[in-house]
Amino acid sequence: MSATAATILTLAVGTYAFRLVGPVLHGRVELSPRVQELLGAGAVVLLVALLATGALTEGGGFAGWARPAGVLVGAVLAWRRAPFVVVVLGAAAATAVLRAVGVG
């Protein structure tokens, strides 16, 4: 077995184990309300960090102002509870318009 195949198999088993832990331990492990609150906050922080990284960087550098502006338009539309298609199209349109006028 090659090293690549072994790595893929290890990652597959680890992913399956993580998915299995939730249902197996449900009801057996009690987390305090404080820990549950921290886990929820941690998930939000990770999602915001992923959003910021994807919106602000490209190839190790700043992505330009058009992409963050498009993300901001999408965030405002989502906050206003627009349908998902409208959010995506609005963000894409804002980014495209800014890039078309040379904002980059």
C-alpha positions in Angstrom: 0.0 0.0 0.0 1.4 3.4 -1.0 1.8 6.2 1.5 -1.0 8.2 -0.3 -3.5 5.4 0.0 -2.6 4.9 3.7 -3.1 8.6 4.3 -6.5 8.6 2.6 -7.6 5.5 4.4 -6.5 7.0 7.8 -8.4 10.2 7.1 -11.5 8.3 6.0 -11.4 6.2 9.2 -10.9 9.3 11.3 -13.7 11.2 9.6 -16.1 8.2 10.1 -15.0 8.0 13.8 -15.8 11.7 14.3 -19.2 11.2 12.7 -19.9 8.1 14.8 -18.9 9.7 18.1 -21.9 12.1 18.2 -24.7 9.4 18.1 -22.7 6.9 20.2 -22.1 9.4 23.1 -25.4 11.2 22.9 -27.0 11.0 26.3 -23.9 9.5 27.9 -21.8 12.7 28.2 -23.3 15.8 29.8 -21.8 19.1 29.0 -22.3 22.1 31.3 -24.2 25.0 29.9 -21.0 27.1 29.9 -19.2 24.5 27.8 -22.1 24.4 25.4 -22.0 28.2 25.1 -18.3 28.2 24.5 -18.6 25.5 21.8 -21.3 27.5 20.1 -19.2 30.6 20.2 -16.2 28.7 18.9 -18.1 27.5 15.9 -19.2 31.0 15.1 -15.6 32.2 15.4 -14.3 29.5 13.1 -17.0 30.3 10.5 -16.2 34.0 10.6 -12.5 33.3 10.3 -13.2 31.1 7.2 -15.4 33.8 5.7 -12.7 36.5 6.3 -10.0 34.4 4.9 -12.0 33.5 1.8 -13.2 37.1 1.3 -10.0 39.0 1.9 -7.2 36.9 0.6 -6.2 35.3 -2.7 -2.8 33.6 -3.4 -1.4 34.8 -0.1 -2.2 38.4 -0.6 -5.1 40.9 -0.4 -7.9 40.0 -2.9 -8.8 43.6 -3.7 -11.8 45.6 -2.6 -14.4 44.1 -5.0 -14.6 40.7 -3.3 -15.0 42.0 0.3 -17.7 44.5 -1.0 -19.5 41.6 -2.6 -19.4 39.6 0.6 -20.7 42.6 2.5 -23.6 42.9 0.0 -24.4 39.2 0.5 -24.2 39.6 4.2 -26.6 42.5 4.2 -29.0 40.6 2.0 -28.8 37.5 4.2 -29.4 39.7 7.3 -32.5 41.1 5.6 -33.6 37.5 5.1 -33.5 37.6 1.3 -33.8 34.2 -0.5 -30.6 32.4 -0.9 -30.5 32.8 -4.7 -30.9 36.6 -4.3 -28.1 36.7 -1.7 -25.7 34.8 -4.1 -26.7 36.7 -7.2 -26.5 40.1 -5.4 -23.1 39.4 -4.0 -21.8 38.1 -7.4 -23.4 41.1 -9.2 -21.8 43.6 -6.8 -18.4 42.0 -7.2 -18.8 41.9 -11.0 -19.8 45.5 -11.3 -17.0 46.7 -9.1 -14.5 44.7 -11.1 -16.0 46.0 -14.3 -15.4 49.6 -13.3 -11.9 48.8 -12.3 -12.1 48.6 -8.5 -10.5 45.1 -8.5 
